[in-house]
Amino acid sequence: MLSKSSSIIENSKLRGWVLEPDAKQIMVNQGFDVPNFIVTDSVQAAGDFLKLSPGPVVAKAVSEKILHKTEFNAVVTGIVDEKRLEQEMTRLKSLDGCEQILVEEMVEGLEIIIGAKNDFQFGPVIVLGLGGTSVEIYNDTAIRMAPVEPGDVVSMVNSLKAKKLFKGYRQKPGVNMDILIPLVVKFSSLTMDLEDQFQSIDLNPVICTKDRCVIADARIMLRK
């Protein structure tokens, strides 16, 4: 499976980073949970996907010229009808370099970040914390050098200011640690395998419920 991921990375080197659909395919290749999605320029195909989805969908621009999608209003959440989907796809395709749209099932839960920075001295360093836009506001993260063990994941969560959210707070379900722990351990192992090729990896948000930890967005920056 890693050979398939390596070929995706090789084809992305000239760009310097991996497009989201390809980054998610790498995660799928490694057995991680991602939302069901399609990449298409067809309104009809996107509409058919929406009809088969159990709930709202998210539409995202796929463009080699858009790295930070929120800065370009290139992500639309909560789409429930075909008319709005068509309108948003038309708008997204007008953005710089956008020829296709990623349409995926929308998942709701606690948004966390799982990431890695490839330190020139120490190698991959794993980051875990509160995710989504909150990561920039609260900066509530814990770090460990890879590879991490299950006990490291527990201690990382316990060191967070938001640990109550992870464990369940005011009748809201927390994160299923039986899912989160092996996810972080396996992600850590992946960063070791890809050490020579990446600069940073951000899985943000990873949306966690009592049943799943789903990688809703993935960005991989490559070594120059």
DOVEX-341148 format. One record per residue (C-alpha): residue in three letters; x, y, z. Coordinates in steps of 0.001 Angstrom, whole numbers. Layout:
# DOVEX-341148
<node rest="ALA" c1="X" c2="Y" c3="Z"/>
...
This chain:
# DOVEX-341148
<node rest="MET" c1="0" c2="0" c3="0"/>
<node rest="LEU" c1="2895" c2="2369" c3="728"/>
<node rest="SER" c1="4132" c2="1950" c3="-2853"/>
<node rest="LYS" c1="823" c2="3395" c3="-4099"/>
<node rest="SER" c1="1205" c2="6323" c3="-1714"/>
<node rest="SER" c1="4810" c2="6885" c3="-2813"/>
<node rest="SER" c1="3736" c2="7178" c3="-6440"/>
<node rest="ILE" c1="1185" c2="9857" c3="-5481"/>
<node rest="ILE" c1="3900" c2="11774" c3="-3656"/>
<node rest="GLU" c1="6325" c2="11404" c3="-6571"/>
<node rest="ASN" c1="3734" c2="12865" c3="-8950"/>
<node rest="SER" c1="3197" c2="15806" c3="-6562"/>
<node rest="LYS" c1="6845" c2="16803" c3="-6075"/>
<node rest="LEU" c1="6925" c2="19443" c3="-8783"/>
<node rest="ARG" c1="3975" c2="21206" c3="-7104"/>
<node rest="GLY" c1="5565" c2="20854" c3="-3659"/>
<node rest="TRP" c1="2407" c2="19648" c3="-1936"/>
<node rest="VAL" c1="-261" c2="16979" c3="-2345"/>
<node rest="LEU" c1="-3770" c2="17928" c3="-3464"/>
<node rest="GLU" c1="-6460" c2="17036" c3="-917"/>
<node rest="PRO" c1="-8064" c2="14173" c3="-2909"/>
<node rest="ASP" c1="-4625" c2="12594" c3="-3353"/>
<node rest="ALA" c1="-3710" c2="13158" c3="304"/>
<node rest="LYS" c1="-6940" c2="11461" c3="1309"/>
<node rest="GLN" c1="-6197" c2="8588" c3="-1045"/>
<node rest="ILE" c1="-2895" c2="8117" c3="777"/>
<node rest="MET" c1="-4832" c2="7928" c3="4036"/>
<node rest="VAL" c1="-7264" c2="5412" c3="2515"/>
<node rest="ASN" c1="-4310" c2="3342" c3="1298"/>
<node rest="GLN" c1="-3105" c2="3143" c3="4892"/>
<node rest="GLY" c1="-6512" c2="2091" c3="6202"/>
<node rest="PHE" c1="-7598" c2="5392" c3="7755"/>
<node rest="ASP" c1="-11227" c2="6533" c3="7835"/>
<node rest="VAL" c1="-12177" c2="9382" c3="5472"/>
<node rest="PRO" c1="-15636" c2="10594" c3="4415"/>
<node rest="ASN" c1="-17136" c2="9102" c3="1278"/>
<node rest="PHE" c1="-16274" c2="11500" c3="-1541"/>
<node rest="ILE" c1="-16086" c2="12035" c3="-5260"/>
<node rest="VAL" c1="-13996" c2="14412" c3="-7351"/>
<node rest="THR" c1="-15884" c2="15692" c3="-10360"/>
<node rest="ASP" c1="-16669" c2="18633" c3="-12627"/>
<node rest="SER" c1="-20145" c2="17240" c3="-13332"/>
<node rest="VAL" c1="-23119" c2="18798" c3="-11557"/>
<node rest="GLN" c1="-25146" c2="15681" c3="-12347"/>
<node rest="ALA" c1="-22558" c2="13349" c3="-10791"/>
<node rest="ALA" c1="-22372" c2="15574" c3="-7725"/>
<node rest="GLY" c1="-26175" c2="15655" c3="-7514"/>
<node rest="ASP" c1="-26349" c2="11877" c3="-7701"/>
<node rest="PHE" c1="-23790" c2="11672" c3="-4900"/>
<node rest="LEU" c1="-25889" c2="14058" c3="-2789"/>
<node rest="LYS" c1="-29021" c2="11956" c3="-3332"/>
<node rest="LEU" c1="-27237" c2="8860" c3="-2014"/>
<node rest="SER" c1="-25661" c2="10641" c3="957"/>
<node rest="PRO" c1="-27268" c2="10128" c3="4381"/>
<node rest="GLY" c1="-27076" c2="13849" c3="5151"/>
<node rest="PRO" c1="-25544" c2="17160" c3="4054"/>
<node rest="VAL" c1="-22430" c2="17288" c3="1894"/>
<node rest="VAL" c1="-19391" c2="19529" c3="1690"/>
<node rest="ALA" c1="-18052" c2="20973" c3="-1571"/>
<node rest="LYS" c1="-14395" c2="22022" c3="-1930"/>
<node rest="ALA" c1="-12410" c2="23543" c3="-4760"/>
<node rest="VAL" c1="-9558" c2="21369" c3="-6039"/>
<node rest="SER" c1="-6896" c2="23704" c3="-7392"/>
<node rest="GLU" c1="-3118" c2="23600" c3="-7642"/>
<node rest="LYS" c1="-3161" c2="27333" c3="-6925"/>
<node rest="ILE" c1="-5200" c2="27156" c3="-3707"/>
<node rest="LEU" c1="-3347" c2="25701" c3="-744"/>
<node rest="HIS" c1="-5314" c2="27302" c3="2112"/>
<node rest="LYS" c1="-8922" c2="26887" c3="1005"/>
<node rest="THR" c1="-10540" c2="28912" c3="3793"/>
<node rest="GLU" c1="-8671" c2="32021" c3="2629"/>
<node rest="PHE" c1="-10420" c2="31783" c3="-735"/>
<node rest="ASN" c1="-13864" c2="30746" c3="557"/>
<node rest="ALA" c1="-13209" c2="27486" c3="-1266"/>
<node rest="VAL" c1="-15095" c2="25243" c3="1168"/>
<node rest="VAL" c1="-18892" c2="25092" c3="1498"/>
<node rest="THR" c1="-20518" c2="23005" c3="4227"/>
<node rest="GLY" c1="-24070" c2="21925" c3="4948"/>
<node rest="ILE" c1="-25317" c2="21539" c3="1374"/>
<node rest="VAL" c1="-28631" c2="19664" c3="1354"/>
<node rest="ASP" c1="-30245" c2="20410" c3="-2016"/>
<node rest="GLU" c1="-29138" c2="20068" c3="-5620"/>
<node rest="LYS" c1="-29853" c2="23681" c3="-6572"/>
<node rest="ARG" c1="-27455" c2="25064" c3="-3987"/>
<node rest="LEU" c1="-24898" c2="22397" c3="-4873"/>
<node rest="GLU" c1="-25010" c2="23514" c3="-8498"/>
<node rest="GLN" c1="-24678" c2="27181" c3="-7512"/>
<node rest="GLU" c1="-21703" c2="26525" c3="-5271"/>
<node rest="MET" c1="-19977" c2="24294" c3="-7812"/>
<node rest="THR" c1="-20300" c2="27063" c3="-10416"/>
<node rest="ARG" c1="-18790" c2="29581" c3="-7991"/>
<node rest="LEU" c1="-15995" c2="27246" c3="-6905"/>
<node rest="LYS" c1="-15033" c2="26455" c3="-10484"/>
<node rest="SER" c1="-14561" c2="30198" c3="-11077"/>
<node rest="LEU" c1="-11733" c2="30252" c3="-8505"/>
<node rest="ASP" c1="-8150" c2="30381" c3="-9728"/>
<node rest="GLY" c1="-7028" c2="27038" c3="-11147"/>
<node rest="CYS" c1="-10147" c2="25126" c3="-10079"/>
<node rest="GLU" c1="-11374" c2="22592" c3="-12617"/>
<node rest="GLN" c1="-12839" c2="19937" c3="-10328"/>
<node rest="ILE" c1="-14790" c2="19862" c3="-7084"/>
<node rest="LEU" c1="-14400" c2="17465" c3="-4185"/>
<node rest="VAL" c1="-17859" c2="16596" c3="-2839"/>
<node rest="GLU" c1="-17968" c2="14573" c3="361"/>
<node rest="GLU" c1="-20324" c2="13491" c3="3103"/>
<node rest="MET" c1="-20415" c2="15887" c3="6036"/>
<node rest="VAL" c1="-19480" c2="14485" c3="9443"/>
<node rest="GLU" c1="-20150" c2="16271" c3="12733"/>
<node rest="GLY" c1="-18319" c2="15807" c3="16008"/>
<node rest="LEU" c1="-15331" c2="17131" c3="17957"/>
<node rest="GLU" c1="-12761" c2="18630" c3="15582"/>
<node rest="ILE" c1="-9182" c2="17709" c3="16440"/>
<node rest="ILE" c1="-5854" c2="17998" c3="14666"/>
<node rest="ILE" c1="-3354" c2="15214" c3="14143"/>
<node rest="GLY" c1="-215" c2="16379" c3="12430"/>
<node rest="ALA" c1="3498" c2="15989" c3="11972"/>
<node rest="LYS" c1="6443" c2="18302" c3="11454"/>
<node rest="ASN" c1="9623" c2="16840" c3="10017"/>
<node rest="ASP" c1="12358" c2="18348" c3="12178"/>
<node rest="PHE" c1="15745" c2="18456" c3="10445"/>
<node rest="GLN" c1="17424" c2="17289" c3="13658"/>
<node rest="PHE" c1="14926" c2="14937" c3="15318"/>
<node rest="GLY" c1="12813" c2="13673" c3="12414"/>
<node rest="PRO" c1="8999" c2="13444" c3="12566"/>
<node rest="VAL" c1="7364" c2="15145" c3="15556"/>
<node rest="ILE" c1="3698" c2="14300" c3="16137"/>
<node rest="VAL" c1="1132" c2="16964" c3="17045"/>
<node rest="LEU" c1="-2261" c2="16267" c3="18642"/>
<node rest="GLY" c1="-4800" c2="18772" c3="19888"/>
<node rest="LEU" c1="-7967" c2="20734" c3="19426"/>
<node rest="GLY" c1="-8513" c2="21224" c3="15708"/>
<node rest="GLY" c1="-10479" c2="23097" c3="13081"/>
<node rest="THR" c1="-10064" c2="26880" c3="13193"/>
<node rest="SER" c1="-9642" c2="26544" c3="16979"/>
<node rest="VAL" c1="-6074" c2="25321" c3="16528"/>
<node rest="GLU" c1="-4955" c2="28834" c3="15557"/>
<node rest="ILE" c1="-7016" c2="30564" c3="18255"/>
<node rest="TYR" c1="-6299" c2="28387" c3="21301"/>
<node rest="ASN" c1="-3027" c2="26727" c3="20245"/>
<node rest="ASP" c1="-3944" c2="23787" c3="22460"/>
<node rest="THR" c1="-1692" c2="21010" c3="21219"/>
<node rest="ALA" c1="696" c2="18397" c3="22553"/>
<node rest="ILE" c1="3803" c2="17101" c3="20778"/>
<node rest="ARG" c1="5862" c2="13911" c3="20927"/>
<node rest="MET" c1="8717" c2="12592" c3="18855"/>
<node rest="ALA" c1="7810" c2="9723" c3="16560"/>
<node rest="PRO" c1="7308" c2="6863" c3="16887"/>
<node rest="VAL" c1="4624" c2="7233" c3="19537"/>
<node rest="GLU" c1="3203" c2="4415" c3="21640"/>
<node rest="PRO" c1="-379" c2="4059" c3="22953"/>
<node rest="GLY" c1="627" c2="5478" c3="26326"/>
<node rest="ASP" c1="2037" c2="8558" c3="24621"/>
<node rest="VAL" c1="-1334" c2="9289" c3="23021"/>
<node rest="VAL" c1="-3063" c2="9078" c3="26401"/>
<node rest="SER" c1="-536" c2="11437" c3="27979"/>
<node rest="MET" c1="-877" c2="13864" c3="25059"/>
<node rest="VAL" c1="-4639" c2="14050" c3="25533"/>
<node rest="ASN" c1="-4260" c2="14427" c3="29300"/>
<node rest="SER" c1="-1895" c2="17377" c3="28821"/>
<node rest="LEU" c1="-4413" c2="19392" c3="26802"/>
<node rest="LYS" c1="-6499" c2="22202" c3="28233"/>
<node rest="ALA" c1="-9372" c2="20708" c3="26221"/>
<node rest="LYS" c1="-8978" c2="17219" c3="27672"/>
<node rest="LYS" c1="-12513" c2="17397" c3="29101"/>
<node rest="LEU" c1="-13855" c2="17742" c3="25551"/>
<node rest="PHE" c1="-11943" c2="14622" c3="24548"/>
<node rest="LYS" c1="-13380" c2="12687" c3="27472"/>
<node rest="GLY" c1="-16951" c2="13986" c3="27185"/>
<node rest="TYR" c1="-18300" c2="17195" c3="28677"/>
<node rest="ARG" c1="-21785" c2="18309" c3="29737"/>
<node rest="GLN" c1="-23578" c2="15351" c3="28201"/>
<node rest="LYS" c1="-21639" c2="15648" c3="24938"/>
<node rest="PRO" c1="-19917" c2="12405" c3="23935"/>
<node rest="GLY" c1="-16161" c2="12414" c3="24010"/>
<node rest="VAL" c1="-13636" c2="10859" c3="21678"/>
<node rest="ASN" c1="-13514" c2="7080" c3="21421"/>
<node rest="MET" c1="-9972" c2="6503" c3="22657"/>
<node rest="ASP" c1="-10039" c2="2919" c3="21392"/>
<node rest="ILE" c1="-10194" c2="4454" c3="17907"/>
<node rest="LEU" c1="-8044" c2="7544" c3="18448"/>
<node rest="ILE" c1="-5084" c2="5767" c3="20031"/>
<node rest="PRO" c1="-4397" c2="3287" c3="17189"/>
<node rest="LEU" c1="-5059" c2="6066" c3="14654"/>
<node rest="VAL" c1="-2333" c2="8288" c3="16109"/>
<node rest="VAL" c1="74" c2="5360" c3="16538"/>
<node rest="LYS" c1="-472" c2="4269" c3="12942"/>
<node rest="PHE" c1="-145" c2="7847" c3="11681"/>
<node rest="SER" c1="3131" c2="8103" c3="13568"/>
<node rest="SER" c1="4345" c2="4968" c3="11824"/>
<node rest="LEU" c1="3361" c2="6436" c3="8445"/>
<node rest="THR" c1="5405" c2="9568" c3="9127"/>
<node rest="MET" c1="8442" c2="7396" c3="9833"/>
<node rest="ASP" c1="7949" c2="5580" c3="6535"/>
<node rest="LEU" c1="7647" c2="8896" c3="4657"/>
<node rest="GLU" c1="10363" c2="10706" c3="6613"/>
<node rest="ASP" c1="12548" c2="11390" c3="3587"/>
<node rest="GLN" c1="9685" c2="12834" c3="1549"/>
<node rest="PHE" c1="7526" c2="15180" c3="3612"/>
<node rest="GLN" c1="7974" c2="18498" c3="5361"/>
<node rest="SER" c1="4671" c2="18540" c3="7244"/>
<node rest="ILE" c1="1366" c2="16673" c3="7351"/>
<node rest="ASP" c1="-1823" c2="18194" c3="8733"/>
<node rest="LEU" c1="-4954" c2="16136" c3="9264"/>
<node rest="ASN" c1="-7257" c2="18974" c3="10271"/>
<node rest="PRO" c1="-9950" c2="18528" c3="11123"/>
<node rest="VAL" c1="-10187" c2="14938" c3="12160"/>
<node rest="ILE" c1="-13803" c2="14726" c3="13285"/>
<node rest="CYS" c1="-14298" c2="12414" c3="16232"/>
<node rest="THR" c1="-17489" c2="10880" c3="17584"/>
<node rest="LYS" c1="-18150" c2="7978" c3="19896"/>
<node rest="ASP" c1="-17973" c2="5685" c3="16854"/>
<node rest="ARG" c1="-15419" c2="7178" c3="14435"/>
<node rest="CYS" c1="-12422" c2="9421" c3="13905"/>
<node rest="VAL" c1="-12796" c2="10679" c3="10339"/>
<node rest="ILE" c1="-10131" c2="12593" c3="8433"/>
<node rest="ALA" c1="-12155" c2="15449" c3="6936"/>
<node rest="ASP" c1="-9163" c2="17292" c3="5488"/>
<node rest="ALA" c1="-5570" c2="16354" c3="4779"/>
<node rest="ARG" c1="-2624" c2="18435" c3="3620"/>
<node rest="ILE" c1="864" c2="17127" c3="2895"/>
<node rest="MET" c1="3750" c2="19521" c3="2256"/>
<node rest="LEU" c1="6724" c2="17880" c3="575"/>
<node rest="ARG" c1="10432" c2="18311" c3="1094"/>
<node rest="LYS" c1="12084" c2="20550" c3="-1465"/>
